[in-house]
């Protein structure tokens, strides 16, 4: 082929070279960004409360590895979730309160995350991350609500809200169970928590080409409190009820596995650029008991346990460790800013430099600045409630939070900075504050009502 114009030919060749270099640079830049982006491992336990760890002052429970992680991490001391499991998971996944997305209960079809919700796993996936979850999903057992339908490339999980529950694989009992891998039953040997951690480590070992988001959502220490004998024996002489001993044993098993995971991250060289989070999904379920007429256990002086609108129902531990991002105890040991599970998605979009435009209204916000020394969040209000009904009911078990203030059930006002146990109702002394917080709740409730609807399970799909 001949070109009549030599100048045109030179221009054509330059365009090809420039385009090729531009494409190559784009690919190389994308790869570089991928490797610069941190890995994320998000560990959330089930039914473990604020006082069910050693580093919060519990002298009976044995959690040396979690305590060691706390000593290395930044802690959010004023972190809140839902008061039961599915609502917490829904808020974490979407940045939206569970009343908006049909996960306000744990049964009755009201723990299914509505299809139009945008999940944190989808956001990571769309930004080039490998995504995986292990353990408890509890946001839908049918297509299109399963974890591998909601942005997880790989999902290994049990059915329903707990191992051995009706939606789970028949005859599972925590030992040598059958779980679902992307919907397909698979038999495993070993104890459930050990399986979740072992499979997580195997997954991480296989991730070499791009960063990963691993959601490690444990069923422990949720009932039925089946625990290996060696962990039960650890508390044989403790002044606890039998249920509490099993509950603590479950937590100590989790602790050993966290130690194993941390050691693997250290030896593999992945620890430096991995964001490692430890938190829980609601207040303690079995950490407080009665023995010989006396209360046993430890709740860090908080009032209420799982499903309570008081502090002990929704205030939980939160640790974050990321050396390369300067999020360790050296940078900032603790932050007492008000932060909640609904803040996780927008915050991690910032920390991991993800392209993210929310498709729905968010209750949460980006709070990444709390991980920097000497910074404070702007004053704001958040709502947590406990429904456990077939349809949400206004004013039911509600708590409006603003800094250290709590408005419970619309007429009880507490300042947890001076009264952590919530014993003195200050509503008569601060009527204007009560009014303002109730106005916020009323407006918030009205906005959630517009979103409330049931999920529909399609019956005519090959999936």
PLY file of the C-alpha trace (Angstrom):
ply
format ascii 1.0
element vertex 463
property float x
property float y
property float z
element edge 462
property int vertex1
property int vertex2
end_header
0.00 0.00 0.00
1.42 3.39 -1.02
0.82 6.69 0.70
0.92 9.69 -1.59
1.61 12.02 1.29
4.71 11.16 3.33
3.71 13.70 5.97
0.36 11.98 6.46
2.11 8.61 6.80
4.37 9.97 9.55
1.37 11.47 11.34
-0.50 8.14 11.13
2.46 6.26 12.62
2.77 8.78 15.46
-0.94 8.42 16.27
-0.56 4.63 16.45
2.49 4.90 18.71
0.81 7.46 20.97
-2.36 5.37 21.24
-0.37 2.26 22.00
1.67 4.03 24.68
-1.46 5.58 26.17
-3.24 2.22 26.34
-0.15 0.57 27.82
0.28 3.37 30.36
-3.39 3.10 31.34
-3.06 -0.63 31.91
0.20 -0.21 33.80
-1.26 2.62 35.89
-4.32 0.51 36.70
-2.10 -2.39 37.75
0.02 -0.07 39.88
-3.07 1.36 41.55
-4.38 -2.14 42.16
-1.21 -3.11 44.01
-1.15 0.17 45.95
-4.67 -0.36 47.15
-4.93 -2.14 50.49
-6.38 -5.56 51.05
-9.31 -5.63 53.46
-10.21 -8.35 55.97
-13.38 -7.54 57.88
-13.98 -9.85 60.87
-17.36 -9.66 62.58
-18.44 -12.07 65.29
-22.01 -12.96 66.23
-23.52 -12.02 69.63
-20.24 -10.97 71.26
-20.70 -7.80 73.30
-18.59 -4.84 74.35
-17.56 -6.55 77.57
-16.77 -9.95 76.05
-13.07 -9.16 75.49
-10.15 -8.85 77.83
-9.03 -5.40 76.67
-12.29 -3.87 77.92
-11.65 -5.07 81.45
-13.08 -8.59 81.47
-10.75 -10.49 83.79
-12.31 -13.93 83.21
-12.43 -14.25 79.44
-9.28 -15.38 77.66
-8.72 -13.31 74.50
-4.93 -12.73 74.39
-4.74 -12.41 70.59
-7.62 -9.93 70.30
-6.11 -8.00 73.22
-2.75 -7.96 71.42
-4.46 -6.71 68.26
-6.11 -3.96 70.32
-2.69 -2.86 71.58
-1.53 -2.43 67.96
-4.74 -0.92 66.54
-6.82 2.21 66.53
-10.01 1.62 68.49
-13.38 3.29 67.99
-14.76 3.34 71.51
-18.15 4.79 70.55
-19.00 2.39 67.69
-22.56 1.11 67.20
-24.41 -1.52 65.20
-27.94 -2.88 65.10
-29.18 -4.64 68.22
-29.53 -8.00 66.43
-27.59 -9.80 63.72
-29.33 -9.40 60.34
-30.00 -5.66 60.85
-26.32 -5.12 61.63
-25.21 -7.04 58.55
-27.64 -5.15 56.33
-26.40 -1.81 57.60
-22.79 -2.83 57.14
-23.42 -4.09 53.61
-25.34 -1.03 52.40
-24.65 2.02 54.56
-28.40 2.12 55.20
-30.49 1.38 58.27
-32.12 -2.04 58.12
-35.66 -0.62 58.19
-35.00 0.67 54.69
-33.92 -2.64 53.17
-36.18 -5.40 54.60
-33.66 -6.71 57.12
-35.28 -5.37 60.29
-35.90 -8.88 61.70
-34.07 -12.21 61.69
-36.93 -14.47 60.48
-40.26 -14.35 58.65
-38.80 -13.18 55.33
-37.69 -9.96 57.03
-33.96 -10.67 56.96
-33.69 -10.68 53.15
-31.68 -7.77 51.76
-33.79 -6.19 49.02
-32.48 -6.64 45.50
-32.13 -2.94 44.69
-29.67 -2.39 47.53
-26.07 -1.63 46.59
-23.62 -3.69 48.65
-20.09 -3.00 49.79
-18.98 -6.20 48.05
-20.40 -4.95 44.74
-18.56 -1.65 45.15
-15.25 -3.42 45.81
-15.90 -5.84 42.94
-16.66 -3.03 40.49
-13.37 -1.41 41.48
-11.27 -4.43 40.53
-11.05 -6.16 43.91
-11.35 -9.89 44.39
-14.22 -10.43 46.85
-15.02 -13.31 49.18
-17.12 -14.05 52.25
-16.90 -16.83 54.82
-19.38 -17.82 57.52
-22.73 -16.24 58.28
-24.61 -14.34 55.58
-28.20 -14.18 56.93
-29.42 -11.77 54.26
-31.19 -14.27 52.01
-30.85 -17.97 51.21
-32.53 -17.84 47.79
-31.59 -16.36 44.44
-31.05 -13.42 43.89
-30.21 -12.70 47.53
-27.34 -15.11 48.22
-23.85 -13.70 48.83
-22.54 -14.78 45.43
-25.49 -12.92 43.89
-24.54 -9.75 45.79
-20.97 -9.04 44.76
-18.90 -11.86 46.22
-16.84 -13.82 43.68
-16.39 -16.57 46.25
-18.76 -17.35 49.10
-18.60 -20.15 51.65
-21.48 -19.95 54.09
-24.06 -21.73 56.21
-27.78 -21.21 55.77
-30.13 -19.03 57.79
-29.09 -17.15 60.91
-27.04 -19.91 62.50
-25.49 -23.32 62.01
-28.16 -25.96 62.56
-31.13 -23.66 61.94
-33.90 -24.75 59.56
-32.46 -23.09 56.41
-29.04 -24.63 57.05
-27.81 -27.95 55.66
-29.50 -30.86 57.43
-27.83 -32.10 60.62
-25.08 -29.46 60.83
-23.88 -29.11 64.44
-20.61 -27.06 64.24
-18.45 -30.18 63.76
-17.64 -31.74 60.34
-20.49 -29.87 58.67
-21.62 -29.26 55.11
-21.58 -25.63 53.95
-22.49 -23.93 50.69
-19.78 -22.76 48.31
-21.42 -20.41 45.85
-24.65 -22.32 46.46
-23.21 -25.83 46.11
-23.09 -28.06 49.24
-19.56 -29.05 50.25
-18.50 -31.29 53.13
-15.78 -30.11 55.54
-13.87 -31.68 58.39
-13.28 -29.72 61.57
-14.92 -27.15 63.79
-16.93 -24.41 62.06
-14.85 -21.40 63.19
-11.63 -23.23 62.30
-13.06 -23.95 58.84
-13.96 -20.29 58.20
-10.47 -19.09 59.12
-8.64 -21.90 57.32
-10.60 -21.25 54.15
-9.98 -17.51 54.46
-6.23 -18.08 54.69
-6.33 -20.43 51.68
-8.23 -17.78 49.75
-5.72 -15.06 50.65
-2.83 -17.28 49.56
-4.37 -17.51 46.09
-4.72 -13.74 45.65
-1.64 -12.50 43.84
-2.93 -10.48 40.91
-5.18 -7.93 42.60
-6.23 -6.69 46.05
-8.98 -8.51 47.91
-11.91 -7.79 50.18
-12.54 -10.71 52.55
-15.66 -10.59 54.71
-15.15 -13.05 57.58
-18.56 -13.14 59.26
-18.48 -15.71 62.02
-21.46 -17.54 63.48
-19.60 -17.84 66.82
-20.33 -17.21 69.62
-24.01 -17.53 68.60
-25.97 -20.46 70.06
-26.39 -23.41 70.28
-22.98 -23.01 72.03
-21.44 -26.24 70.76
-17.76 -25.89 71.56
-14.66 -28.12 71.45
-14.00 -29.66 74.86
-10.59 -28.03 75.24
-12.19 -24.58 75.11
-14.92 -25.54 77.55
-12.25 -26.87 79.92
-10.55 -23.45 79.91
-13.43 -22.15 82.03
-14.09 -25.21 84.18
-13.34 -23.35 87.42
-14.75 -19.95 86.43
-17.65 -18.43 88.35
-19.95 -18.69 85.34
-23.04 -20.60 84.35
-22.61 -23.59 82.01
-23.96 -21.53 79.12
-21.52 -18.72 79.85
-18.60 -21.16 79.97
-19.56 -22.44 76.52
-20.06 -18.90 75.25
-16.63 -17.84 76.52
-15.11 -21.00 75.06
-16.49 -20.10 71.63
-14.89 -16.67 71.91
-11.53 -18.10 72.97
-11.60 -20.35 69.92
-12.22 -17.28 67.76
-9.32 -15.60 69.53
-6.92 -18.45 68.71
-7.95 -18.25 65.06
-7.42 -14.49 64.96
-3.93 -15.11 66.30
-3.32 -17.66 63.55
-4.57 -15.27 60.86
-2.45 -12.39 62.16
0.66 -14.57 62.22
0.00 -15.67 58.64
-0.35 -12.06 57.50
2.95 -11.22 59.21
4.93 -14.14 57.77
3.46 -13.75 54.29
4.31 -10.06 54.11
0.66 -9.07 53.60
0.13 -7.40 56.98
1.67 -4.05 56.04
-0.93 -3.18 53.40
-3.95 -5.03 54.76
-6.75 -3.25 56.60
-7.72 -5.67 59.35
-10.94 -5.00 61.25
-12.40 -6.73 64.26
-15.92 -5.96 65.46
-19.17 -7.66 66.49
-22.80 -7.50 65.42
-24.71 -6.61 68.62
-24.59 -6.62 72.39
-23.78 -9.76 74.32
-26.25 -12.62 74.06
-24.89 -14.91 76.78
-22.14 -13.01 78.52
-24.39 -12.13 81.46
-26.03 -14.84 83.55
-27.45 -15.72 86.95
-25.83 -18.21 89.32
-26.98 -18.81 92.90
-29.06 -15.65 92.68
-26.12 -13.47 91.68
-25.26 -11.88 88.33
-22.25 -13.45 86.65
-20.22 -12.19 83.72
-19.09 -8.75 82.64
-20.73 -6.06 80.52
-18.35 -3.12 81.03
-21.04 -1.42 83.16
-23.31 -1.06 80.14
-27.07 -1.32 80.53
-28.83 -3.88 78.38
-27.76 -6.81 76.23
-28.64 -8.08 72.75
-31.85 -6.51 71.30
-31.90 -3.68 73.86
-32.10 -0.01 72.84
-29.80 0.79 75.76
-26.04 1.04 75.27
-25.31 -2.62 75.98
-27.50 -3.66 73.07
-25.64 -1.88 70.28
-22.29 -0.52 71.46
-19.60 -3.02 70.39
-15.81 -3.33 70.07
-14.19 -1.97 66.91
-10.49 -2.33 66.09
-8.78 -1.30 62.85
-5.15 -2.00 61.94
-3.43 -0.82 58.75
0.32 -0.10 59.07
0.82 1.29 55.57
-2.14 3.62 56.06
-0.77 4.77 59.44
-3.84 3.39 61.20
-2.30 1.74 64.24
-2.03 2.51 67.93
1.02 4.67 67.15
-1.06 7.06 65.05
-4.17 7.21 67.22
-4.92 4.76 69.98
-8.59 5.61 70.45
-11.35 7.76 69.03
-14.57 8.40 70.92
-16.40 9.98 67.98
-19.85 8.55 67.26
-19.45 6.01 64.44
-21.75 3.22 63.27
-21.94 0.23 60.96
-23.70 2.35 58.32
-20.50 4.41 57.99
-18.37 1.45 56.86
-19.19 1.50 53.13
-18.61 5.23 52.45
-15.58 5.25 54.74
-13.87 2.29 53.08
-14.60 3.73 49.67
-12.39 6.64 50.74
-9.71 4.57 52.49
-9.35 2.25 49.49
-9.79 5.01 46.88
-12.79 3.35 45.28
-14.97 4.98 42.66
-18.30 5.09 44.45
-21.52 6.97 43.84
-24.32 5.79 46.16
-27.38 4.55 44.30
-29.60 5.04 47.35
-29.84 7.47 50.26
-27.28 6.64 52.97
-27.74 6.86 56.72
-23.97 6.58 57.07
-21.22 8.92 56.00
-17.48 8.93 55.34
-15.75 9.07 58.73
-12.22 8.29 57.54
-10.93 11.42 59.27
-11.43 9.79 62.70
-8.40 7.61 61.96
-6.17 10.69 61.88
-4.76 12.14 65.08
-6.38 15.21 66.59
-9.42 15.25 64.31
-13.09 15.23 65.26
-16.29 14.51 63.38
-18.98 17.10 62.96
-21.86 16.73 65.38
-24.63 14.49 64.05
-27.44 12.16 65.08
-27.99 8.49 64.32
-30.84 6.09 65.08
-30.78 2.45 66.10
-33.89 0.45 66.95
-35.10 -3.10 67.49
-38.15 -4.16 65.51
-38.43 -7.97 65.43
-41.90 -7.61 63.98
-43.40 -8.58 60.64
-43.63 -4.85 59.84
-41.70 -2.00 61.53
-43.51 0.07 64.13
-42.69 3.70 64.89
-41.25 4.48 68.34
-40.54 0.82 69.05
-37.31 0.26 71.04
-35.66 3.33 69.58
-32.43 5.09 70.48
-31.34 8.41 69.00
-27.62 9.01 69.46
-25.77 12.33 69.39
-22.22 12.33 70.67
-22.51 11.14 74.26
-26.27 11.71 74.44
-28.90 8.97 74.10
-32.65 9.47 73.74
-34.24 6.08 74.45
-37.86 5.37 73.55
-38.54 9.06 73.08
-38.69 10.01 76.76
-35.47 8.81 78.43
-32.39 11.01 78.04
-28.94 9.89 79.19
-25.42 11.26 79.01
-23.14 8.25 78.82
-20.01 10.35 79.41
-21.08 10.87 83.01
-23.51 7.94 83.33
-22.32 4.98 81.28
-24.84 2.67 82.98
-27.76 4.94 82.00
-29.28 5.18 85.47
-30.27 8.88 85.56
-32.98 10.06 83.17
-32.16 13.70 82.32
-35.16 14.41 80.09
-36.72 16.87 82.57
-33.46 18.84 82.82
-32.88 19.11 79.06
-36.34 19.36 77.42
-35.00 21.26 74.40
-32.47 18.52 73.64
-35.18 15.89 73.94
-37.35 17.88 71.54
-34.58 18.28 68.95
-33.59 14.63 69.07
-37.22 13.54 68.78
-37.72 15.82 65.78
-34.73 14.16 64.14
-36.21 10.73 64.87
-39.63 11.68 63.44
-38.07 12.98 60.23
-35.79 9.95 59.99
-38.70 7.57 60.47
-40.73 9.28 57.77
-37.83 8.89 55.35
-37.48 5.16 56.12
-41.19 4.53 55.57
-40.80 5.51 51.94
-38.27 2.70 51.49
-40.03 -0.07 53.42
-41.17 -3.05 51.37
-40.85 -6.82 51.41
-38.43 -8.77 49.24
-39.94 -11.16 46.67
-38.36 -14.53 45.99
-38.75 -15.42 42.28
-40.04 -18.96 41.75
-39.68 -19.16 37.96
-35.91 -18.81 37.63
-33.32 -21.48 36.75
-31.15 -20.06 39.53
0 1
1 2
2 3
3 4
4 5
5 6
6 7
7 8
8 9
9 10
10 11
11 12
12 13
13 14
14 15
15 16
16 17
17 18
18 19
19 20
20 21
21 22
22 23
23 24
24 25
25 26
26 27
27 28
28 29
29 30
30 31
31 32
32 33
33 34
34 35
35 36
36 37
37 38
38 39
39 40
40 41
41 42
42 43
43 44
44 45
45 46
46 47
47 48
48 49
49 50
50 51
51 52
52 53
53 54
54 55
55 56
56 57
57 58
58 59
59 60
60 61
61 62
62 63
63 64
64 65
65 66
66 67
67 68
68 69
69 70
70 71
71 72
72 73
73 74
74 75
75 76
76 77
77 78
78 79
79 80
80 81
81 82
82 83
83 84
84 85
85 86
86 87
87 88
88 89
89 90
90 91
91 92
92 93
93 94
94 95
95 96
96 97
97 98
98 99
99 100
100 101
101 102
102 103
103 104
104 105
105 106
106 107
107 108
108 109
109 110
110 111
111 112
112 113
113 114
114 115
115 116
116 117
117 118
118 119
119 120
120 121
121 122
122 123
123 124
124 125
125 126
126 127
127 128
128 129
129 130
130 131
131 132
132 133
133 134
134 135
135 136
136 137
137 138
138 139
139 140
140 141
141 142
142 143
143 144
144 145
145 146
146 147
147 148
148 149
149 150
150 151
151 152
152 153
153 154
154 155
155 156
156 157
157 158
158 159
159 160
160 161
161 162
162 163
163 164
164 165
165 166
166 167
167 168
168 169
169 170
170 171
171 172
172 173
173 174
174 175
175 176
176 177
177 178
178 179
179 180
180 181
181 182
182 183
183 184
184 185
185 186
186 187
187 188
188 189
189 190
190 191
191 192
192 193
193 194
194 195
195 196
196 197
197 198
198 199
199 200
200 201
201 202
202 203
203 204
204 205
205 206
206 207
207 208
208 209
209 210
210 211
211 212
212 213
213 214
214 215
215 216
216 217
217 218
218 219
219 220
220 221
221 222
222 223
223 224
224 225
225 226
226 227
227 228
228 229
229 230
230 231
231 232
232 233
233 234
234 235
235 236
236 237
237 238
238 239
239 240
240 241
241 242
242 243
243 244
244 245
245 246
246 247
247 248
248 249
249 250
250 251
251 252
252 253
253 254
254 255
255 256
256 257
257 258
258 259
259 260
260 261
261 262
262 263
263 264
264 265
265 266
266 267
267 268
268 269
269 270
270 271
271 272
272 273
273 274
274 275
275 276
276 277
277 278
278 279
279 280
280 281
281 282
282 283
283 284
284 285
285 286
286 287
287 288
288 289
289 290
290 291
291 292
292 293
293 294
294 295
295 296
296 297
297 298
298 299
299 300
300 301
301 302
302 303
303 304
304 305
305 306
306 307
307 308
308 309
309 310
310 311
311 312
312 313
313 314
314 315
315 316
316 317
317 318
318 319
319 320
320 321
321 322
322 323
323 324
324 325
325 326
326 327
327 328
328 329
329 330
330 331
331 332
332 333
333 334
334 335
335 336
336 337
337 338
338 339
339 340
340 341
341 342
342 343
343 344
344 345
345 346
346 347
347 348
348 349
349 350
350 351
351 352
352 353
353 354
354 355
355 356
356 357
357 358
358 359
359 360
360 361
361 362
362 363
363 364
364 365
365 366
366 367
367 368
368 369
369 370
370 371
371 372
372 373
373 374
374 375
375 376
376 377
377 378
378 379
379 380
380 381
381 382
382 383
383 384
384 385
385 386
386 387
387 388
388 389
389 390
390 391
391 392
392 393
393 394
394 395
395 396
396 397
397 398
398 399
399 400
400 401
401 402
402 403
403 404
404 405
405 406
406 407
407 408
408 409
409 410
410 411
411 412
412 413
413 414
414 415
415 416
416 417
417 418
418 419
419 420
420 421
421 422
422 423
423 424
424 425
425 426
426 427
427 428
428 429
429 430
430 431
431 432
432 433
433 434
434 435
435 436
436 437
437 438
438 439
439 440
440 441
441 442
442 443
443 444
444 445
445 446
446 447
447 448
448 449
449 450
450 451
451 452
452 453
453 454
454 455
455 456
456 457
457 458
458 459
459 460
460 461
461 462
